[in-house]
């Protein structure tokens, strides 16, 4: 049996689930450990139960681990793809973020189905959905601030995407596509309205429901992501055939990574 720990915000939870699901599709018996959410209250807690996921949970995990001492703990060593983590055997307990599609790209069709929202969308989300679908050409744009700005440690690790990055991305989208309507997402929408003035833009300004905002990103024709796993998934779940996805080349301040997909434009 392989147990994969789930922890972090919605985007991180989805990376971990996708990795776990890929292992299961290879023939492994895989369960999820969500016990850390009893104490972890950041980013709204556990969100995967909003989707049509089907991996089972490792119940009574503490008792399980105390009794089965031969579980080997495996921890992701870096943010680079590690092929050995896709060929696990025996009883393993795995920790990591698995932030590259190389862990699960082969099961994209399955993940698109499983990352489908179960419940009916909120009224405000339905209204924004209507505007996105009625736009001639739609492009989501995500600005991540929050703890990336307020938390010194997080800022040191992640940094924030500059306005220059967004200006270059917007210019590129406009060059490649005509009559683009931008849909702006942010965890600091007031700051964004003040600092990013854009024609043909709708600022998504409602009570944030993470999985619904990610869904709205995914139904846009094109995407401009932040250095955030949240908008990464909004872009990855986009099924528009001729999509243009722009992502920051500098995802972390100093950490080497392979997060942005190979066919995305990196600036």
VOBALUM-91070 format. One line per field, with one value per residue (C-alpha): residue number from 1; x, y, z. Coordinates in steps of 0.2 Angstrom, whole numbers, plus 5000, padded with zeros to 4 digits. Last residue first. Layout:
N
pos NUM; ... $
X X; ... $
Y Y; ... $
Z Z; ... $
***
This chain:
267
pos 267; 266; 265; 264; 263; 262; 261; 260; 259; 258; 257; 256; 255; 254; 253; 252; 251; 250; 249; 248; 247; 246; 245; 244; 243; 242; 241; 240; 239; 238; 237; 236; 235; 234; 233; 232; 231; 230; 229; 228; 227; 226; 225; 224; 223; 222; 221; 220; 219; 218; 217; 216; 215; 214; 213; 212; 211; 210; 209; 208; 207; 206; 205; 204; 203; 202; 201; 200; 199; 198; 197; 196; 195; 194; 193; 192; 191; 190; 189; 188; 187; 186; 185; 184; 183; 182; 181; 180; 179; 178; 177; 176; 175; 174; 173; 172; 171; 170; 169; 168; 167; 166; 165; 164; 163; 162; 161; 160; 159; 158; 157; 156; 155; 154; 153; 152; 151; 150; 149; 148; 147; 146; 145; 144; 143; 142; 141; 140; 139; 138; 137; 136; 135; 134; 133; 132; 131; 130; 129; 128; 127; 126; 125; 124; 123; 122; 121; 120; 119; 118; 117; 116; 115; 114; 113; 112; 111; 110; 109; 108; 107; 106; 105; 104; 103; 102; 101; 100; 99; 98; 97; 96; 95; 94; 93; 92; 91; 90; 89; 88; 87; 86; 85; 84; 83; 82; 81; 80; 79; 78; 77; 76; 75; 74; 73; 72; 71; 70; 69; 68; 67; 66; 65; 64; 63; 62; 61; 60; 59; 58; 57; 56; 55; 54; 53; 52; 51; 50; 49; 48; 47; 46; 45; 44; 43; 42; 41; 40; 39; 38; 37; 36; 35; 34; 33; 32; 31; 30; 29; 28; 27; 26; 25; 24; 23; 22; 21; 20; 19; 18; 17; 16; 15; 14; 13; 12; 11; 10; 9; 8; 7; 6; 5; 4; 3; 2; 1 $
X 5041; 5037; 5025; 5017; 5020; 5033; 5022; 5027; 5032; 5049; 5058; 5075; 5072; 5079; 5065; 5052; 5042; 5054; 5049; 5031; 5017; 5008; 4995; 4988; 4974; 4970; 4961; 4951; 4952; 4958; 4961; 4980; 4976; 4965; 4977; 4992; 4981; 4980; 4998; 5004; 5018; 5004; 4995; 4990; 4976; 4967; 4950; 4943; 4933; 4948; 4949; 4930; 4933; 4948; 4936; 4923; 4936; 4942; 4925; 4929; 4916; 4914; 4925; 4931; 4937; 4931; 4942; 4940; 4952; 4965; 4971; 4982; 4987; 4971; 4960; 4974; 4975; 4957; 4956; 4969; 4966; 4966; 4957; 4955; 4944; 4951; 4941; 4951; 4945; 4959; 4971; 4990; 4995; 4983; 4989; 5007; 5003; 4994; 5009; 5021; 5010; 5008; 5027; 5030; 5017; 5029; 5025; 5028; 5041; 5040; 5053; 5058; 5040; 5034; 5046; 5041; 5022; 5012; 5017; 5016; 5004; 4991; 4997; 4993; 4987; 4978; 4973; 4960; 4958; 4942; 4939; 4922; 4915; 4898; 4906; 4916; 4901; 4889; 4903; 4903; 4885; 4885; 4900; 4889; 4874; 4885; 4889; 4879; 4889; 4900; 4914; 4924; 4942; 4938; 4934; 4949; 4959; 4954; 4958; 4975; 4980; 4997; 5001; 5002; 5020; 5027; 5013; 5025; 5023; 5024; 5021; 5029; 5027; 5025; 5021; 5027; 5022; 5029; 5034; 5036; 5040; 5033; 5043; 5059; 5056; 5060; 5054; 5062; 5054; 5067; 5069; 5052; 5050; 5048; 5044; 5045; 5030; 5037; 5031; 5013; 5005; 5010; 5007; 4989; 4985; 4990; 4981; 4964; 4957; 4968; 4956; 4950; 4954; 4938; 4938; 4922; 4927; 4922; 4929; 4946; 4945; 4953; 4957; 4952; 4969; 4977; 4968; 4980; 4977; 4964; 4970; 4985; 4974; 4971; 4981; 4976; 4976; 4984; 4985; 4996; 4992; 4999; 4982; 4984; 5001; 4993; 4980; 4992; 5001; 4985; 4980; 4996; 4995; 4977; 4981; 4994; 4982; 4969; 4980; 4992; 4992; 4988; 5000; 5001; 4999; 5005; 5000 $
Y 5176; 5158; 5153; 5136; 5120; 5114; 5115; 5128; 5118; 5112; 5119; 5126; 5136; 5154; 5166; 5154; 5153; 5164; 5160; 5166; 5158; 5162; 5150; 5151; 5140; 5133; 5117; 5125; 5111; 5123; 5111; 5115; 5134; 5134; 5122; 5133; 5147; 5139; 5132; 5150; 5159; 5169; 5163; 5171; 5160; 5158; 5153; 5155; 5140; 5135; 5152; 5150; 5133; 5140; 5153; 5139; 5128; 5143; 5151; 5169; 5180; 5191; 5203; 5194; 5210; 5211; 5219; 5226; 5239; 5237; 5246; 5235; 5244; 5251; 5236; 5224; 5232; 5230; 5212; 5206; 5187; 5190; 5185; 5196; 5191; 5199; 5201; 5199; 5207; 5199; 5186; 5184; 5202; 5205; 5189; 5196; 5213; 5206; 5194; 5209; 5220; 5205; 5203; 5221; 5222; 5210; 5192; 5190; 5182; 5164; 5159; 5175; 5181; 5165; 5169; 5187; 5183; 5198; 5198; 5180; 5178; 5187; 5192; 5181; 5190; 5179; 5184; 5174; 5177; 5177; 5179; 5184; 5185; 5176; 5161; 5172; 5183; 5168; 5160; 5177; 5176; 5157; 5161; 5175; 5163; 5149; 5133; 5117; 5104; 5090; 5100; 5091; 5087; 5069; 5070; 5081; 5070; 5054; 5063; 5069; 5052; 5052; 5069; 5063; 5064; 5074; 5087; 5095; 5101; 5084; 5093; 5080; 5067; 5048; 5034; 5018; 4999; 4989; 4996; 5014; 5017; 5035; 5042; 5035; 5046; 5062; 5078; 5093; 5102; 5094; 5079; 5072; 5062; 5044; 5035; 5016; 5008; 4993; 4999; 4993; 4995; 5013; 5018; 5011; 5018; 5036; 5033; 5029; 5030; 5031; 5039; 5031; 5037; 5042; 5060; 5069; 5086; 5097; 5084; 5090; 5106; 5103; 5119; 5137; 5143; 5140; 5130; 5115; 5107; 5094; 5096; 5085; 5070; 5070; 5054; 5048; 5029; 5020; 5002; 5002; 4996; 5010; 5019; 5020; 5028; 5041; 5044; 5048; 5060; 5069; 5069; 5078; 5091; 5094; 5096; 5109; 5119; 5119; 5125; 5114; 5096; 5079; 5065; 5050; 5032; 5018; 5000 $
Z 4902; 4899; 4885; 4889; 4879; 4891; 4906; 4920; 4936; 4932; 4946; 4952; 4968; 4971; 4970; 4964; 4948; 4938; 4920; 4924; 4915; 4899; 4892; 4874; 4870; 4853; 4859; 4874; 4887; 4901; 4916; 4915; 4916; 4931; 4938; 4937; 4943; 4960; 4960; 4960; 4951; 4943; 4928; 4911; 4903; 4887; 4881; 4898; 4905; 4916; 4925; 4930; 4937; 4947; 4954; 4958; 4967; 4978; 4983; 4984; 4990; 4974; 4964; 4948; 4939; 4922; 4909; 4891; 4895; 4908; 4923; 4935; 4950; 4958; 4953; 4958; 4975; 4978; 4971; 4984; 4982; 4964; 4948; 4933; 4918; 4902; 4886; 4870; 4854; 4843; 4848; 4846; 4848; 4862; 4871; 4870; 4876; 4891; 4895; 4894; 4905; 4917; 4919; 4921; 4935; 4944; 4949; 4968; 4978; 4982; 4994; 5002; 5001; 5010; 5024; 5026; 5026; 5020; 5002; 4996; 5011; 5001; 4984; 4969; 4953; 4941; 4923; 4914; 4895; 4885; 4866; 4859; 4877; 4880; 4888; 4900; 4904; 4907; 4919; 4929; 4932; 4937; 4949; 4957; 4959; 4967; 4957; 4959; 4969; 4962; 4954; 4941; 4945; 4942; 4924; 4919; 4930; 4920; 4903; 4910; 4915; 4905; 4911; 4929; 4937; 4922; 4926; 4938; 4955; 4965; 4982; 4993; 5007; 5003; 5015; 5007; 5009; 4995; 4978; 4971; 4953; 4950; 4965; 4956; 4941; 4952; 4943; 4950; 4965; 4977; 4988; 4988; 5004; 5006; 5023; 5023; 5031; 5040; 5057; 5053; 5071; 5075; 5057; 5057; 5073; 5068; 5051; 5058; 5041; 5026; 5014; 4997; 4980; 4970; 4966; 4959; 4967; 4981; 4993; 4987; 4997; 5014; 5023; 5018; 5013; 5030; 5044; 5046; 5063; 5059; 5041; 5044; 5044; 5026; 5022; 5005; 4999; 4985; 4980; 4965; 4948; 4937; 4938; 4957; 4955; 4943; 4956; 4969; 4958; 4953; 4972; 4977; 4963; 4967; 4986; 4981; 4970; 4984; 4998; 5008; 5013; 5006; 5012; 5000; 5007; 4996; 5000 $
***
